Structure formats: C-alpha cells, structure tokens
Amino acid sequence: MQVITIVSAVFGARCSVLVDDDGSCVVIDAGAGITDDVLAVVEERQLSPAAVLATHGHVDHTWDAGPLSHALDVPVVLHAADEYRLADPFGTLGLLGTSGRPAHDPSGPLAQAIAATGIDPSSYVAPRRVEPFGAVGDVRSADTVLELGALRVVARHAPGHTEGSTLYLVGPLAFTGDVLFAGSIGRTDLPGGDDATMQRTLREVVTTLPPETVVVPGHGPTSDIATELVHNPYLARL
C-alpha cells in the first residue's frame, strides 16, 4: 500500500491517492487544482480508481471532487451530514465564504484565496454522483465499512470541525482531514463546527486509536498517534 500526496495551492490542502498493491486506488480530499496531477498518476501507473472520498465538505477539500469523479467515472463518497455543502461551497462557510450571498459570489475571503491561485471562483462544479454514508443529525454514528476495489476503508464519524467530519482508517493509516493535525486540531468556529463535539471526538475517537497509527492530516506533515498524545496540547489536556 502506498500514499501519493498532491498538495493544493489553496490553503495547502493535502490530496492523498491511496494505492493498493493490486492497483486499486481511492482519492482522498480532492482540493482545488489537483485533477490533472491525479489523472497523470492514474494513467502513468495504470491504476483502477474506486472512489473520491472527502474527509469533510469544506471546499478546500472538495473543489475538484466533481470534475475528478466525472473524469474517473467514480462516485464522491462522504458523510451524509456534509453532503449539503457540495451544493454551496462558499455560503456554507459563513464569514470565511459568502454567508447570505449567492453560492458563487467572489467577494468572500475563501473565493479570493482561490482566485489568487489563478482559479476562477465561479468555475466550481458540484459532483453529479454522490454516495453518502451515515445519517444527518447523528452526533456520532457507527463505523461504515467501505469496500472500494481491493481496499477496505473504515469510515469513522468524527464531528466537531463539521457535522460530517470523518476519519478514514486503512490498515495503519488514519486520514484525519481537519480533525487532527500534527500538533494541532481543526477549528470549530465555522458553521457546523462545535467545540464540545470536537472535544468528545478527540476523547472518544482520536485518543482511542492505536499509538502506532500514522496520522495523514488534511494540511501539513504526517505524524502518529503516539507523538500526538505526548506533544499535541489539545490532546494532552483531555
């Protein structure tokens, strides 16, 4: 099993191509501008894509989910509680996006950040094929096992950053999105975020992972749970 990392120019969001030994693969977090690079990897290595997964519905992790899923002819998979965000990439982010304005209003900070990379903020295309799991309204839902090609991915609901934030667990790897970073955690002050829920996720989901688990976050360097339990101040104070 191999992880190929492609970093988006928008907020440095990490896109991971998880490749199994037989060539099956999934794409995790299709940030802005990564489609061509992912397609090049798939073609060069003759991979068999099974899905585009999203750890959560924030647009810096889903901007290219629509065009990439169309190009690969695979579904976009994410927790049902975040599916609504795919239809309104900026408006669902409150002050960071364009709260109260049309979905493609280019005046919000996030749209401006996207425009600064040379991407037209009005070019967003929502995925046409979405396969959500879990249930809207669940504070913490049961694990969902996703059989994707030869890959067995455990989707573990981890709300707090957003309602549908999810850890994707594959063998020794945990793709944590914006729940857990090396030395930090995701913010909870955006719409759908909740600090009390995040604290519960950290206690009941994150700290219960095996210490040797490799943390592959949505931004920044990789880490492992053993290191985070000692050095991450947000875990140390639980």
C-alpha positions in Angstrom: 0.0 0.0 0.0 1.3 3.4 -0.9 0.2 7.0 -0.4 0.9 9.6 -3.1 0.5 13.2 -1.9 -0.6 16.1 -4.0 -0.8 19.5 -2.3 -3.4 22.0 -3.5 -2.3 25.7 -3.9 -5.4 26.7 -1.9 -4.6 26.6 1.8 -2.1 23.8 1.2 -4.9 21.2 1.4 -3.5 17.7 1.1 -4.9 15.3 -1.5 -3.9 11.7 -1.0 -4.0 8.9 -3.6 -4.1 5.7 -1.7 -2.9 2.8 -3.8 -3.3 -0.9 -3.0 -0.8 -3.5 -4.2 -3.2 -4.6 -7.0 -3.5 -1.1 -8.4 -6.9 -0.3 -6.9 -6.9 3.3 -5.6 -9.0 5.9 -3.9 -8.5 9.7 -3.9 -9.0 11.4 -0.5 -9.8 15.1 -0.5 -9.8 16.5 -4.0 -8.7 20.1 -3.4 -8.5 22.9 -5.9 -6.4 22.3 -8.9 -5.3 18.7 -8.3 -7.3 17.0 -11.0 -4.6 17.0 -13.7 -1.9 15.7 -11.3 -4.2 12.9 -10.1 -5.2 11.8 -13.6 -1.5 11.8 -14.6 -0.7 9.4 -11.6 -3.6 7.2 -12.5 -2.6 7.0 -16.2 1.1 6.6 -15.5 0.6 3.7 -13.0 -2.4 2.2 -14.7 -4.4 2.4 -11.6 -8.0 1.4 -11.1 -9.8 4.2 -9.1 -12.8 3.2 -7.0 -13.9 6.5 -5.4 -13.2 10.1 -4.5 -13.5 10.3 -0.7 -14.0 13.6 1.3 -13.0 13.8 4.9 -15.5 16.6 5.2 -17.4 19.0 3.0 -15.3 22.2 3.2 -14.5 23.4 -0.3 -10.7 23.5 0.0 -11.0 19.7 0.3 -13.8 19.2 -2.3 -13.3 21.8 -5.1 -12.1 19.3 -7.6 -14.3 16.4 -6.4 -16.9 17.0 -9.1 -14.6 17.1 -12.2 -12.3 14.4 -10.9 -15.1 12.0 -10.1 -16.5 12.6 -13.6 -13.1 12.1 -15.3 -12.5 8.9 -13.3 -16.2 7.7 -13.5 -16.3 7.1 -9.8 -18.6 8.4 -7.0 -17.8 11.1 -4.5 -18.2 9.5 -1.0 -18.6 11.5 2.2 -20.7 11.5 5.4 -24.4 12.5 4.7 -24.2 15.3 7.2 -21.8 17.2 5.0 -23.4 16.4 1.6 -25.3 19.7 1.6 -22.0 21.7 1.5 -21.3 20.4 -2.0 -24.1 22.5 -3.5 -23.0 25.8 -1.9 -19.2 25.8 -1.5 -18.9 29.3 -0.2 -22.2 30.0 1.5 -21.9 27.1 3.9 -18.6 28.6 5.3 -20.1 31.7 6.9 -17.7 34.6 7.1 -14.9 32.6 5.5 -17.1 32.1 2.5 -20.1 34.2 1.4 -22.7 33.8 4.1 -26.0 35.1 3.0 -24.8 35.7 -0.6 -25.1 33.6 -3.8 -23.0 30.4 -3.9 -20.5 31.8 -6.5 -20.2 35.4 -5.0 -16.4 36.1 -5.4 -16.2 38.7 -2.6 -15.6 36.3 0.3 -12.1 35.6 1.7 -12.1 32.0 0.5 -13.2 32.9 -3.0 -10.4 35.5 -3.1 -7.9 32.9 -1.9 -9.0 30.6 -4.7 -8.8 33.4 -7.3 -5.3 34.3 -6.1 -4.1 30.9 -7.3 -5.4 31.5 -10.8 -8.6 29.5 -10.4 -11.9 31.2 -11.3 -14.1 31.1 -8.2 -17.2 30.8 -10.4 -15.9 27.7 -12.1 -16.9 25.3 -9.3 -18.9 22.3 -10.4 -20.8 20.2 -7.9 -20.4 16.4 -8.1 -23.1 14.7 -10.1 -22.6 11.3 -8.5 -22.5 11.4 -4.7 -22.8 8.3 -2.4 -23.2 9.5 1.2 -23.0 7.2 4.2 -24.2 7.7 7.8 -27.2 9.8 8.8 -27.8 13.5 9.1 -28.2 14.6 12.7 -26.0 11.9 14.2 -23.7 13.4 16.8 -21.6 10.2 16.5 -22.6 7.4 14.1 -21.3 3.9 13.9 -18.4 3.0 11.6 -19.1 2.4 8.0 -17.0 -0.1 6.1 -16.4 0.9 2.5 -15.3 -1.9 0.1 -13.5 0.0 -2.6 -11.8 -2.2 -5.1 -9.3 -4.2 -3.1 -9.3 -1.5 -0.4 -11.2 -1.9 2.8 -11.7 1.6 4.3 -13.3 2.1 7.7 -15.1 5.5 7.8 -15.3 6.6 11.4 -17.5 9.6 12.1 -15.6 12.3 13.9 -17.7 15.5 14.1 -16.7 18.8 15.6 -14.9 20.6 12.8 -18.0 20.0 10.7 -21.1 17.8 11.3 -19.9 15.1 8.9 -16.1 15.1 9.5 -14.8 11.6 9.1 -11.6 9.7 9.7 -10.8 7.1 7.0 -8.9 4.2 8.5 -6.9 1.9 6.3 -4.5 -0.6 8.0 -2.1 1.6 10.0 -3.2 4.8 8.3 -5.7 7.4 9.6 -6.7 10.1 7.1 -7.9 12.7 9.6 -8.8 15.7 7.4 -9.2 18.8 9.5 -10.0 16.9 12.8 -6.3 16.3 13.8 -3.1 17.9 12.6 0.5 17.4 13.7 0.5 19.5 16.9 -3.0 21.0 16.5 -6.6 20.3 15.7 -9.2 21.8 13.3 -11.1 25.0 14.1 -14.6 24.8 15.4 -15.8 28.4 14.9 -17.2 28.0 11.4 -20.8 27.0 10.6 -21.4 23.4 11.6 -18.4 23.3 13.9 -18.9 22.7 17.7 -16.2 22.8 20.3 -17.9 20.4 22.8 -18.5 17.9 20.0 -14.8 18.2 18.9 -13.7 17.5 22.4 -15.8 14.4 22.5 -14.4 13.3 19.2 -10.8 13.8 20.4 -11.5 11.8 23.6 -13.6 9.0 22.2 -12.3 8.7 18.6 -8.8 10.1 18.2 -7.2 9.1 21.5 -8.5 5.6 21.3 -6.7 4.9 18.0 -3.6 2.6 18.4 -0.5 4.6 19.2 1.3 3.4 16.1 -1.4 4.8 13.8 0.0 7.1 11.2 -1.8 10.4 11.0 -2.3 11.7 7.5 -3.9 15.1 8.0 -5.7 17.4 5.6 -3.0 20.0 5.9 0.7 19.8 7.0 3.0 17.0 7.8 2.2 13.4 8.8 2.6 12.3 12.4 1.4 9.4 14.6 -0.9 9.0 17.5 1.8 8.2 20.0 3.5 11.5 19.2 0.3 13.5 19.2 -0.7 12.1 22.6 2.5 13.5 24.1 3.1 16.7 22.1 -0.2 17.9 20.8 -1.5 20.3 23.5 -5.1 19.7 22.5 -4.8 16.0 23.3 -2.5 16.4 26.3 -5.1 18.4 28.2 -8.0 16.0 27.7 
